[in-house]
Amino acid sequence: MIHYNCDMCGKSLVPEEDDRYVVKIEIYAASDSMEIDDDEYLIDDFEEDDDEEEVEEDVDNLDAEEIDGVEYKTFRYDLCSKCHSRYMQDPLSINSIRRGRFSEN
């Protein structure tokens, strides 16, 4: 039996009793900063019936070296319902970062 814990608060999550949420984060260079051979990736190459899942599989199959030396990272976290609610309110933790306030001299 697989045991899950919330990656934020550490609470043990029982599959039959607790709601469990999965957060997946992908980090990679934006496409406008990558060098792409125009002959290799033409708009005409994509048919209308190509769905988003196939495109995601293509991205998932790329190695870091294939992305012109740019690092590609993925992260996966399990969250309990309480931590999921907190995460959804501030996913980048912008509001929770304490910044020093200095007076203007």
Helices and strands as residue ranges (DSSP letters): E 4-5, E 12-13, E 20-27, G 31-33, G 43-45, H 52-60, G 65-67, E 73-80, H 81-89
